[in-house]
Structures are given as C-alpha cells and as structure tokens.
Amino acid sequence: MADGLVSEGPIRAATFFTLAFALMLIGGILIGDIETGVRWGLALGAAFGVFAYLFIRPTDEGEDDPSGE
C-alpha cells in the first residue's frame, strides 16, 4: 500500500502535501491558533508537494548494489 503513495508524481505530491498540512494543522491546534496552522500548512504543503513531484523518485526494487556491479 505504501508503494502506491509514492509511485506516481501527482499522487506523491498529494501525499507530501497532506502530510505537511496535517503536521502544521496539529501544530496550530497545539499552540492554540488553528488559523496559523492552516496558513502554514497550505504554504508548506504546497512547497513539499512541488518538491516531491519534481525531485523525489522511488527506487527500483532490484537495486541492491549502489555501485552498479
């Protein structure tokens, strides 16, 4: 199941967005300011989503030796 959350670009971006948003929302609840949590969650979620979409790629399952031998 976890492989499906990072296998394709848009799904990977949505996963990272959701995780960043949820963490910031929880942080906002903990400090007593939900609006700040939502504001930071949207901003960081968007940044993390773009980063995940552009730069993070899953590895092949058969790749055990990083030297390529």
N, C-alpha and C positions, 0 to 999 in steps of 0.2 A: 504494500500500500504506500509506503513512504517513497518508493521509487517513482510512483506516479505523480507525486507532488513536485518533483524537480526534473522530470523528464523532458518537458517541452517549455519553450520560452514564456508564453503568456501564463501558463499555469505556475511556473516557477516564480514569475514576477508577482502574481497574485498571492502566492504562499508567503513570500517575503514581506509584501505589503501588509498582509493580515497579521503576521507575527509582530512586526514593528508597531502597527496600530494598536494591537491588543496590549502589548507591553507598556506603551505610553499611556493608554487609557487606564490600565491598572495603576500606573504611577500617579496619574492625575487623581484617581479615586483615593489613593493612599495619602496624598498631600492635601486632599480636601478641595481640589479645584478641577472638576471634570472638564471644564472648558479648555483649560491649558493642556490637559491630557489629550483631548480630541484635536486641538490645533497642532500640537507637536506630533501626534500620531499620524495625522494626514501628511504633514511635511516629511517626516522621517520615513513613513510608509512609502510615499512616492519615490523618495531618493533610494531606498533599499530595493524597491521594485524595479526601478530603472537599472540599478547596479546589477541585480540578479539576472535581469533579462539580457543585458549586454555582455557581462563578464563571467558569470558562473556557468560552467558546463559540467554535467555529470560524467564520471569516468566510466570507461568500459569495464565490464565485469571480468574480462580475461586479462586485464592489465595488472599483473602481479609484480613484474620487474621493471622499475622505472628507468633502468639503463637501456632497455630495449633489446637485451640479449636473450 
